Structures are given as structure tokens and as C-alpha cells.
Amino acid sequence: MSIPPRPRQRDSWLWALRLVVLGAMVATSRQWGPFGVVAAGVVTVGVITLIVGGATFEPRVQLRVVVSVCVLIVLVFLGQATGVISDEPGGTAKAGGASAAPSPADTKTVQRLKEGAGRGATLGSVVLDGQNLSDTHLDGVSAAGSSFTDAVLNRSSLAGSDLSGASLRGAKLRGANLRGANLTGVDLRDADLTDACLNGADLTGAVLDRAVLRGAAVSGARVDQSTTVRAVAWGTPSQAGTAACLLGP
């Protein structure tokens, strides 16, 4: 007759481990969004696996668990670095999201700009979050400190414009012409500048985290080299990116 094994003292605390996992995921989601949830989940599950099976797992099995957790953590960080996994805290909405309806004033401003009133205009610190300004000529516009968060500016021409200190976070600027633009201190996090022209632009102090610049022309652009490593595909000009430099009058 076999004698059942005596319960380990650590087993009496197993009920609390689910609370630890949930608590860790909630705490990290408030700070780092989905990225924090996934990272916390991977780490806590790995630790719990080792705690529960520590006395029964062979050393090589324990090593496999540790290696698997490390590999998953690396993949999670790669996902965050490339923008696949967001690190936006849970419960926060971007200003230009679907929940923000454009005001009548915004609509009138967009209409005027689309009709050609933007060339060389002084807009001041306007808020055009989430607005569609694709194929619009805004060459030489002065919009320092403005907000274009999540705005769509595909194939628009902003050559020689002053957007210093502006927010272009999450903006779509595919094929846009930003040649010679003043982009000092601009927030370009998560922006899409695929095949855009940034030749001669001043990006000193700009934030480029997860900004996609695949195919963008960046010849002569002034930028802090330490920030380009946070962008995606910096310095990979394409014919389309060079052609974008010809947009405008």
C-alpha cells in the first residue's frame, strides 16, 4: 500500500499565486499597457512553474523553463520596439481616436487648407488631431506647437514648414514632402513616414520611437543619431521617397 506524499508547505499557498499573476498584470498594464501585461504574464508564469515543480523537475527541465522564459521576454521586447505590442497604458485614449469627433471649427480649417489656404500660412498652435489632410499643399506653413496626433497627411507637401514642437504622434505621412522642414522637438512616435522626403529637415530633439521611415529620403537631415535607432528602417531611401521631394508647387 502506497503512502500518499505529504503536502509541501509551499503548496498551501498555491491559491494565492493566481492573485499574484492578476495583480502583476493589472499593475503593469496601468504603466505599460499590453506590453506590460504580456511581459508580466510571461515572467510570473515562468516563476510559478519553477516554484510548483521545483522539487520534481529535473535540472535540465528547469533550465528549459528558464531559457523559454528568456526567449519569450526577448520576443516581447522586440514586439514593443517594432510597435507590434503597444506600450500605451490601459484606459488612455489618444486625442485623435475614434471617440473624438471633429469640431465645426476644425472642419472649416481643414476645408480651407485643402482649398490651398495653407501655403505660407501662419496657423499658430492649432489642434487638428485625427483630421484627413492627404494630398494637401502646406508648403511653408507655420504651425509650431500644433497638434496633428493621428492626422492623415499622406502625400501632402510641407516643404519648408515650421512644425517645431508639434505633435505628429501616430500621424500618417506616407509619401509626404517634409524637405527642409523645421521639425525640432517634434513628437513622431508611432508615425508612418514610409517613402516620405526628409531631405534637409531639422529633426534635432525629435522623438522617433517606433516611427516607420522605410524608404524615406533623409539626405542632409539633421538629427540626433541616438534617436534614429528607435525608429524603424531609418536610412533606407527608395525611389518613391526621392520622388516625394518633388511634391508641391
N, C-alpha and C positions, 0 to 999 in steps of 0.2 A: 504494500500500500504506500503510494507516494505521499509525501508530506508537502502540502502547498507552501510555496515560498512566503516568507514573512514580508509584509508590505514595507517598502522603503519609506523612510521619513519624508523624502522629497516628494513621493507620490501623493501624500496627503495635501500637497499644495498645488496639484495639477489643475484644480478647478479655477485657481487664480490666474493661471497663465493666459487664458483667453481674455481676461480683463487687461492683462499687461499688453497683449497684442493690440487690442482695441484702443487702449489708452495711447500707446505709442503712435498708432496710425492717425488718430484724431489730432494729437499734438503736432505731429509733423505736417499734416495736411493744412493746418492753420498757418504754418510758417512757409512751407514749400509746395503746397498743392499736391497734385497727383504724383509728382516726383518724390515728395516726402513719404506719401502713402506706400508707394511701391518699394522704396528703399527700406522703410521701417518694416514692412511686411517680410521682405527677404531676410533681413538681419534677425528679426525676432523668431521667425520660423526656424532658421538655422540654429539659433541658440537653444530654442526649446527642444529641437530634435536631439541635440547633443546632451541636454540635461536629462531628458527622458530615457534616452538609450545609452547614456554614457557608461553605465555599468555592464551593458550587454554587448555593445558594439565592439567589434574587433578594431584595433588601432587603424588598420587600413580603411575600414568603413568610416571611421571618424574623420580620417584625412580626406576622404572623398567628399564628405559633407562640407568640410571647411573649404575645399577647393571649389565646390559647386557654388557655395555662397559668395566666394570672392569673384568668380566669373560672372555671376548674376549681378553683383554690385557694379562691376565694371560696365556691363551692358546697360544698366540703369543710368549710370553717369554719362555714357555715350549717347543714350537716348535724350537725356536732358540737354547735353551740349549741342546736339543737332536739331533740337526743337521737337523731336518726336514725342517726348514726355514733357508736359508743361510744368513749370515750377511756380505758376501763379497760385497764390493762396486761395483756398476754397472760400466761396461766399463773396468774392470780389468780382465785380463786373467791369470790363473795360468801358471807357466812356463812349466809345463808338459802337458798342454792341447793338444787337437787335432790339434790346429793350429801350434804347434811347431814340425817340422819334425826332427828326429834324424840325426845328422851329421855323415859322414862316420867314424870319429874318435870314436864317441860314439858307433856305431855299432861294430867296431872292439874290443873295450874294453869289451862290453857285451859278444861278442863271446868268447874272451879269458877267461873271468870269468866263463862262462858256461862250458868251457872245463877244468876247475879245477885250473886255474891260480890264483884264488882269495884267496886260503888258505894261511894265514900268509903274504899276500902281502901288500905292502905299496902303496896305491893309491893316497895319498895326497888329495887335495881338488878337487875331480872330480865332474863333473856335469852329472848325469845320470837320469835326470828328465823324467818321463814317460816311462822309459825302463822296459822291462819284464825280470826279473831275478828270476823267480819262480824256485823252486827245485834246487837252486844253492848253492854250498858249499863255504861259505865265512868265515869260522871259523878263528878267529884271525886276520882278515883283519884290516888294519889301514887306516881309511878314515875320520879322524877328519875334520870337517868343510865342508864335501862334501854335495852335494845336490841330494837327491833321491825323490824330490817332485813328487807325483803321480806315483811313480815307483811301480811295481808289484813284490813283494818278497814273495809270498805265499809259505809256506813250505820250505823256504830257511833256511840254518843254518848259523848264525852269532855269534855263541857262542864265548865268549871271545874277541869279536871285539871292536875296538875303533871307535865309531861314535860320539864322543863328539862334540857338537856344530853343528852337521849336521842337515839338513832339511829333515825330513821324513813326511812332511805335506801331508795329503791325500794319503799316501802310503798304499798299501795293503800288510799286513804282517800276513795273516791268517795262523795259524799253524806254524809260523816261530819260530826258536830257537834262542833266544837272551840271553840265560843263561850266566850270568856273564859278560855281555857286558857293556862297558862304554858308557852310554847314557846321561852323564851330559850335561845339556843345550840343549838337542835335541828338535827340534820342531816336535811334534807329533800331532799337531792339525788335526782333522778330519781323522786321520789314523785308519785303521782297523786292530786290533791285536786280533781278535777273535781266541780263542784256541791257542794263542801263549805262548811261555815259556819265562818268565822274571825272573826266579828264580835267586837270587843273583845279578841281574843287578843294576847298579847305575844310577838312574834317578833323581839325585839331580839337581834341576833347570830346569828340563824338562817341556815343555809346553804340557799339556794333554787335552786342551779344546776340547770337543766333540770326543775325541779318544775312540773307542769302544774296550773294553777289556773283553768282555763277554766270560767267560770260560778260560781266560788267567791265567796261573800259576804265582804267584807273590811272592812266599815264599822267604823271605830273601832279597827282593828287597829294595834298599834304595831310598826313595822318600819323597818329601815334602808333608805331609799329606794334606796341604791346597790346593794342586793341584789335588788330586785324586777325590775330589768332582766334579770337572769339567769334569771328564771322565765319560764314560758310562759303568756301571756294573764292576767297579773296585772291586777286591777281590771276584770273583765268579769262582774259578777254576773248570775245568771239567777234565774228564779222557783224552780227546783229548789234552787239554792244558798240562797236565802232560806228555803225550806221546811225545809231541813236544820237550821236553827236551832231548829226546834220539836221535834226528836227528843229523847227522854229522858223522864223522869217528869214 
